[in-house]
Protein backbone atom coordinates (compact mmCIF):
# COMPACT_ATOMS: atom_id res chain seq x y z
CA UNK A 1 0.00 0.00 0.00
CA UNK A 2 3.08 2.24 -0.19
CA UNK A 3 3.27 5.24 -2.51
CA UNK A 4 5.54 3.61 -5.12
CA UNK A 5 3.22 0.62 -5.47
CA UNK A 6 0.17 2.88 -5.38
CA UNK A 7 1.50 4.79 -8.38
CA UNK A 8 2.00 1.47 -10.19
CA UNK A 9 -1.62 0.35 -9.89
CA UNK A 10 -1.85 -1.52 -6.61
CA UNK A 11 -5.39 -0.21 -5.96
CA UNK A 12 -6.71 -1.99 -9.05
CA UNK A 13 -4.66 -5.10 -8.30
CA UNK A 14 -6.02 -5.20 -4.76
CA UNK A 15 -9.57 -5.11 -6.10
CA UNK A 16 -8.76 -8.00 -8.49
CA UNK A 17 -7.33 -9.99 -5.56
CA UNK A 18 -10.51 -9.42 -3.53
CA UNK A 19 -12.64 -10.49 -6.51
CA UNK A 20 -10.49 -13.60 -7.03
CA UNK A 21 -10.79 -14.65 -3.38
CA UNK A 22 -14.56 -14.24 -3.46
CA UNK A 23 -15.00 -15.91 -6.86
CA UNK A 24 -13.02 -18.98 -5.75
CA UNK A 25 -14.67 -19.18 -2.31
CA UNK A 26 -11.37 -18.68 -0.50
CA UNK A 27 -12.49 -16.20 2.14
CA UNK A 28 -12.11 -18.82 4.88
CA UNK A 29 -8.60 -19.85 3.68
CA UNK A 30 -6.95 -16.56 2.71
CA UNK A 31 -6.04 -13.66 4.97
CA UNK A 32 -5.71 -10.46 2.93
CA UNK A 33 -3.77 -7.75 4.70
CA UNK A 34 -2.18 -4.53 3.46
CA UNK A 35 1.37 -3.42 4.11
CA UNK A 36 3.02 -0.05 3.74
CA UNK A 37 6.32 -1.19 2.26
CA UNK A 38 7.93 -4.52 1.51
CA UNK A 39 11.26 -2.94 0.52
CA UNK A 40 10.94 -3.92 -3.12
CA UNK A 41 10.04 -0.52 -4.58
CA UNK A 42 11.75 -0.92 -7.94
CA UNK A 43 9.84 -4.17 -8.63
CA UNK A 44 6.48 -3.41 -7.02
CA UNK A 45 3.65 -3.85 -6.57
CA UNK A 46 4.48 -6.92 -4.53
CA UNK A 47 2.73 -9.38 -2.24
CA UNK A 48 3.74 -12.06 0.20
CA UNK A 49 2.27 -15.56 0.01
CA UNK A 50 3.42 -18.10 2.61
CA UNK A 51 6.43 -15.91 3.53
CA UNK A 52 7.55 -15.58 -0.13
CA UNK A 53 7.80 -12.19 -1.82
CA UNK A 54 6.14 -12.18 -5.24
CA UNK A 55 6.68 -9.34 -7.69
CA UNK A 56 6.09 -7.59 -9.91
CA UNK A 57 2.32 -7.80 -9.95
CA UNK A 58 0.15 -6.33 -12.68
CA UNK A 59 -3.52 -6.19 -13.49
CA UNK A 60 -2.81 -8.53 -16.43
CA UNK A 61 -0.91 -11.21 -14.50
CA UNK A 62 -2.56 -11.21 -11.07
CA UNK A 63 -5.18 -13.90 -11.83
CA UNK A 64 -2.62 -16.40 -13.12
CA UNK A 65 -0.30 -15.66 -10.19
CA UNK A 66 -3.13 -16.24 -7.72
CA UNK A 67 -4.22 -19.44 -9.47
CA UNK A 68 -0.68 -20.78 -9.19
CA UNK A 69 -0.04 -19.59 -5.63
CA UNK A 70 -3.43 -20.58 -4.26
CA UNK A 71 -3.68 -23.71 -6.40
CA UNK A 72 -7.16 -23.08 -7.72
CA UNK A 73 -6.47 -23.95 -11.37
Backbone torsions as a table, in degrees:
resi	resn	phi	psi	omega
1	UNK	NA	8.3	179.6
2	UNK	-70.1	166.7	-173.5
3	UNK	-64.9	-37.3	179.3
4	UNK	-63.9	-46.3	178.7
5	UNK	-68.2	-36.0	178.4
6	UNK	-59.7	-42.9	-179.4
7	UNK	-70.0	-15.1	179.3
8	UNK	-101.7	14.2	171.4
9	UNK	98.1	18.2	-176.6
10	UNK	-64.7	-25.0	178.8
11	UNK	-63.0	-45.0	178.4
12	UNK	-68.2	-38.7	178.8
13	UNK	-64.9	-42.0	178.1
14	UNK	-59.6	-41.7	178.1
15	UNK	-63.5	-40.9	177.4
16	UNK	-63.9	-37.6	177.9
17	UNK	-64.2	-45.2	177.9
18	UNK	-59.4	-45.0	179.1
19	UNK	-61.8	-42.4	-179.8
20	UNK	-61.0	-47.5	-179.3
21	UNK	-59.7	-44.0	179.5
22	UNK	-67.3	-46.9	-177.2
23	UNK	-60.5	-33.6	-177.5
24	UNK	-99.7	12.2	176.2
25	UNK	54.5	48.5	-177.2
26	UNK	-107.8	9.1	-175.1
27	UNK	-60.7	-26.2	178.4
28	UNK	-88.1	-7.3	-178.3
29	UNK	-113.0	-17.7	-173.6
30	UNK	-118.2	130.1	173.6
31	UNK	-103.3	117.8	-180.0
32	UNK	-104.2	120.9	-175.5
33	UNK	-139.7	137.9	178.3
34	UNK	-83.5	161.2	178.4
35	UNK	-143.9	144.9	-179.5
36	UNK	-73.8	-45.9	-179.2
37	UNK	-153.1	134.6	176.8
38	UNK	-105.7	6.3	176.9
39	UNK	73.3	24.6	-177.0
40	UNK	-127.9	42.1	-169.6
41	UNK	-56.0	-39.7	-176.8
42	UNK	-71.5	-16.0	-178.2
43	UNK	-118.4	8.7	-176.7
44	UNK	-75.7	172.1	-3.4
45	UNK	-64.3	153.8	-177.3
46	UNK	-132.7	163.6	172.0
47	UNK	-146.8	161.8	177.0
48	UNK	-115.2	129.0	175.0
49	UNK	-126.5	120.7	-179.5
50	UNK	50.3	48.3	177.3
51	UNK	67.6	13.8	177.0
52	UNK	-111.2	131.3	177.4
53	UNK	-80.4	127.5	-179.5
54	UNK	-121.3	124.6	178.5
55	UNK	-165.1	160.9	-5.7
56	UNK	-80.3	154.4	175.2
57	UNK	-104.3	148.7	174.0
58	UNK	-144.4	163.1	179.0
59	UNK	-62.5	-27.0	-179.3
60	UNK	-78.6	-36.4	-172.5
61	UNK	-100.2	-9.8	-170.8
62	UNK	-62.1	-40.3	179.7
63	UNK	-61.1	-45.9	-179.1
64	UNK	-67.4	-35.2	176.7
65	UNK	-64.4	-45.8	179.9
66	UNK	-65.5	-39.9	177.5
67	UNK	-59.4	-43.4	179.6
68	UNK	-68.4	-48.8	-174.8
69	UNK	-70.6	-34.3	-178.7
70	UNK	-101.6	3.4	174.2
71	UNK	50.8	53.5	178.7
72	UNK	-100.7	-15.0	-175.1
73	UNK	-82.7	NA	NA
